[in-house]
Amino acid sequence: MDPDQRQQKIRALILTASAEQLRAALESVLSETLSAQRERDVSDYGIGGWRSSEIVDAEFEARSGVGGDVDASVLAALETASGTGS
């Protein structure tokens, strides 16, 4: 599924989902972004340490950045919607 199709499907599901289903989906997103932002560990280097530090560092920066961006977007949207933004 390409990004446009995925976005369309998400938007359609938002219209029909219950508040509890939306909360559960958001909790799942937060779980994934927390996982994406975890610190590097020995398993990231592969069995026998075959992956270079440059690759592991680049992967960490990319996934951590995306996780942080998603978290920031969700937080900003919720603060705007609830009127609690700074």
C-alpha positions in Angstrom: 0.0 0.0 0.0 1.5 3.3 -1.0 1.5 6.3 1.5 -1.5 8.0 0.0 -3.6 4.9 0.1 -2.5 4.2 3.7 -3.4 7.8 4.7 -6.8 7.5 3.1 -7.5 4.3 4.9 -6.4 5.8 8.2 -8.7 8.8 7.7 -11.6 6.6 6.8 -11.1 4.4 9.9 -10.8 7.5 12.1 -14.3 8.5 11.0 -15.8 5.2 12.1 -13.7 4.3 15.2 -15.0 4.7 18.7 -13.2 6.9 21.2 -11.8 3.8 22.9 -10.5 2.4 19.6 -8.8 5.7 18.9 -7.2 5.7 22.4 -6.0 2.2 21.9 -4.5 3.1 18.5 -2.7 6.1 20.0 -1.4 4.0 22.8 0.0 1.6 20.2 1.7 4.5 18.4 3.3 5.7 21.6 4.6 2.2 22.3 6.2 2.1 18.9 7.7 5.6 19.2 9.1 4.7 22.6 10.7 1.5 21.1 12.1 3.5 18.2 13.8 5.9 20.6 15.4 3.3 22.8 19.1 3.6 23.3 21.6 1.5 21.3 22.5 -1.9 22.8 24.9 -4.7 22.0 22.3 -6.5 19.9 22.2 -3.6 17.5 25.8 -4.6 16.4 24.7 -8.1 15.3 26.1 -11.5 16.2 29.9 -11.1 16.5 29.6 -7.3 16.1 29.6 -7.5 12.3 27.7 -4.2 12.0 29.8 -1.1 12.1 29.4 1.7 14.6 28.6 4.1 11.8 25.7 2.0 10.6 24.3 1.4 14.1 24.7 5.2 14.9 22.9 6.2 11.7 20.1 3.8 12.3 19.7 5.0 15.9 19.7 8.7 14.8 17.1 8.0 12.1 14.7 5.9 14.2 15.1 8.1 17.2 14.5 11.2 15.1 11.3 9.8 13.6 10.1 8.6 17.0 10.7 12.0 18.5 9.0 13.8 15.6 5.9 11.6 15.8 5.7 12.1 19.6 6.1 15.9 19.2 3.4 16.0 16.5 1.0 13.9 18.6 1.6 16.1 21.7 1.1 19.3 19.7 -2.1 18.1 18.2 -3.5 16.9 21.6 -2.5 20.2 23.3 -4.1 22.2 20.5 -7.3 20.1 20.5 -7.6 20.3 24.3 -6.6 24.0 24.5 -3.7 23.2 26.8 -0.9 24.1 24.4 1.8 26.5 25.5 
